[in-house]
Amino acid sequence: MSTIDLKAWYIAKKNIKEKLKNYSSMFWTIAFPIMMLIVYKLAFSADDGSYLINGLTTFDVEFPGIVVYTIGISCVTSAVMFSMSKKDGTLERIDAMPVSRGNVFLGAVISEGVFMNLQIILIYLFGYGILGAHFELAMMPIGYLIALIYGIASIGLGLIIASFLNSPEGANGIAMLSHMCLMFVSGSFFPLDNVSVFFTPQYWVKQVYLQLTVVGDSFSDLLYSGTIITPTSVATFFPIWSGILMILAFAAIFIILGIRIFQKKTTL
């Protein structure tokens, strides 16, 4: 195993062990999204979605928002992890190995990837298997991949936040505040028809996921600005494939900025 692998795996294993011991982290990572699913299902159980397209229910079109929330929580957990690495001396110990600190990010991707996949499987099991949310089977692999890419972008955002904070408690608070604000501003929790949504990665992730895996649109169809799509809804001029490019762009920006800022804000 190469030195790079050793450094990344050291961070990954440390993160997994700490996360499993943190009951609060496990609650927000796994239990809370399932609770939200149940709340959404109960809230929209009397809604037949007769004003929507393709016979969808409101729960069907709101389910992608839970997927976005669940994967986006990696911003919070990774911010805490990076802050812990600064506070407990982990960075100083691994700096003895002649490898760039970019591998700290790689270690986070490995460990968070384990939990991301667990999160998606559980959300799919409850949302699709138990609560009966609608999905297009042929597009599910694409939806799964989009969720994972967004998760990696969230780790990059968590790295940026942790770069400016020394305490895990502060990182947790600021990251959670950022995550929840973006969820609302993007219209991911509740529909929001405003130009501000286009500046948030959450909008692109939810809208692409919704139209591909729930509505059953193709890559060349146009995106809508709102998540509640009715026969009278007005489409944007963005095709769905351009939305995927936007998701990739956000991911690249967060990762590059996160690694660069983290390296400058911590002592090498």
N, C-alpha and C positions, 0 to 999 in steps of 0.2 A: 504494500500500500504506500502511495507517495506521501510526502510531507504535507501537501495540500489536503489530501484526503484525511490524514490524521488530525489536522487542525480543525477541519470542518466537522468531522465525526465527533471530536471532543466536545465542541460546542453543541452539536445536535443531541448527544446523549445526556449532557448536563441539562439542557433545556427540557427534554422529555421527563427526566426524573423530577425536576423542580415543578413542572406543570402538574404532574400526577399527584404531587404532594399538596398542591394548592387547590383546596376545595372551591374557593371563590372563583378561580380561573376556570375550573372544570364546569362550574355552574353556568357561567356566561358563555362558555364554549359549546356546551352540549345541552344542558337542561333548559336554559332560557329560550333558545330557538324553538324547542319542542313545545314549551308553554305558549309561545307566541302563535304557533301553528294552531293549537287548540283554541286559543282566544279568537283568532281570525275565523276559524271554522264555525264557532258558536255565533260570532257577530254577524256572519253572512249566511247563516244556515237558512234563513227565511227568504233570502234573495235568490230568485230563479235566474237572474241575469238576462231577463227577456229583452233588455235594451242593448245588450252586447251583441257581437257578431259570432257566428258559428256555434250558437247555442252554449256559449261559455257562461259560467257563473262568476260572480265577483270574487269568490274564493280562488277560482282557477287563475284569474289574472293578477291577483294579489300574492299568490304563492311565490313567484319569482323574487318578490321583495324580501321574503324570509330567507331565501337562498343568498341574496346579496348581503343581508345583515349577518347571517351566520358565517360566511366566508370572510366578510370584512372585519369581523372581530379579531382577525389575525393582526390587524393594526395595533390593537390594544395589547394583546398577549406578547407580541414581538417587541413592542416598545418597552414593556416591563422587563423582558428578557435582556435586551440590550443594556438597559439601565442597571440591571443586576450585574451584568458582566463588568461594567465600569466600577460599581460599588464594591463588589466582593473580591476584586483583584484578578479576575479571570483573564482580563486582557493583558495584564502584566505577565502572567504565567505563560500564556501562549505566544507572547511577543518574543520569547526566547527562540522560537522556531522561525527560520528565515522565510516567512511567507506573508504576503499582503493581508491586510485586515479585511479585504473583500471576502475572505473565507469565513469571517464571522457571519456575514450575510448568507453565505452558502450553507453554513451550519444551521442557521435559522430556517432556511428554506427546507432543509431536510427534515428537521424536527416538526416544523409547522405543517409540512406536507403530510406527515403521518396523521395529525389531528384533522387537517382539512378533509382528507379522504374519509375519515371516520365521520366527520360532521355531515358531509354530503350524503353518505350512505344512510345515516340515521334520518336525515331530513327527507330523503327520498322514500325511505321505508314508511315514515309516519305520514308524510304529505301525500304521496302517491298510493302507497299500499294500504294504509289504514283510513286516511281521511278522504281519499278518492279524488285528488286534484287531477285535472285533465292534462295529458301530455301526448306529444307526437313521438312515438317510439324511434322512428328513423333519425330524428334530430337530437335525441338524448345524448349521444356521445359528444356532439358539438357543444351542447349546453354544459355538460360536465367539464369539458376542456376550458370553456370560457370562465367558468367558476374558479377553476384552479389558477388560471392566468391572473384573474382579479385578486385571488388570494396572495399570489406572489407580489403583486403591486402593493397590496396592503402591508406586507412585510416591509417593503421599501419605505412606505409612509411612516410606519412605526420606527424605522431606523432614523428617519429625519427628526421625528419628535424626540427620540431618546438622545439624539446628539446634543440637544440644548438643555437636557434635564439630567441631574445627577441622582435623583432619588427615584426608586421604582414607584413609590406612591404618587409622585408628581407626574411621572410618565403615564401611569395608569389613568389618572384623572384627566389629563389633557388629551390623551389618545381617545378615551371614551367620549369626551365632549366633542372632539372633532368628528368621530365616527357617527355619533347620533345626529349632530347638526347636518352633516352631509347626507345622511339617510333622509332627513326631512326635506332639505333644500332640493335634493335630486328628484323628489316625488317617489322614492322607492318604498316608503312606508304608506303614504297616502297620495293619491293623484295630485299633481301640481302642473298646471299648464302655464309655464313661465320660462322666459329665455334663460334664466339662471340655471336651469337643469342641464343645459348643454355644456356647462363648465365643470361638471362633476363626473367622475368615472362611474359612480353608481347608476346614473341615468342610463349610460350607454350599455352597461352590463345588464341591467334589468330589462331594458327595452329590447335588446338583441335576444336575450334569453326568452323573453315573453313571446316575441313574434316568431321565433324559430321553433321553440319547443312546446308552446302552448297554442298559439294561433295557427301555426303550420305554414307560415309564409316561406318564401324562397329567398335566397341571398340577394336577388335583384329587386325584390319588393322594397317599397319605401318605408322608412321608420316613421312612427307617429310621435308627437311631442308629449302625449299623455298616455298613461298606462291603461286607462279605461277606454277601450276602443269600441266605438259604436258605428253604425252605418253612416252617421253624419260627421264622424271625426275627420279632421283635415290632416293629411300626411305632410311631413317635412319634405325637403328635396334630397335628403340623405338616404341612399340605399342601405340595406342592412349590412352589406359587406363593408361599407365605409365605417359603420359602427364598430365592427371587429377591428379595423385598423386603429380607431380611436382608443379602444381598450388596450391594444398593444402599445400605442404611443404613451398612454398614461403609465403603463407598467414600466416601460423603458425609462421614462423621466424620473419616476419615483425611485427606481433601483439605482440609476446613475447618480442622481442627486444624493440619495441616502448614503451610498458608499463614500462619495467624495466629502460630504459634510461630516460624516462620522469620523473619517480619517483625519480631518482638520481639527475637529473639536475634541479629540482624545489624544493623549500623549503616546507617541510611538516609541 
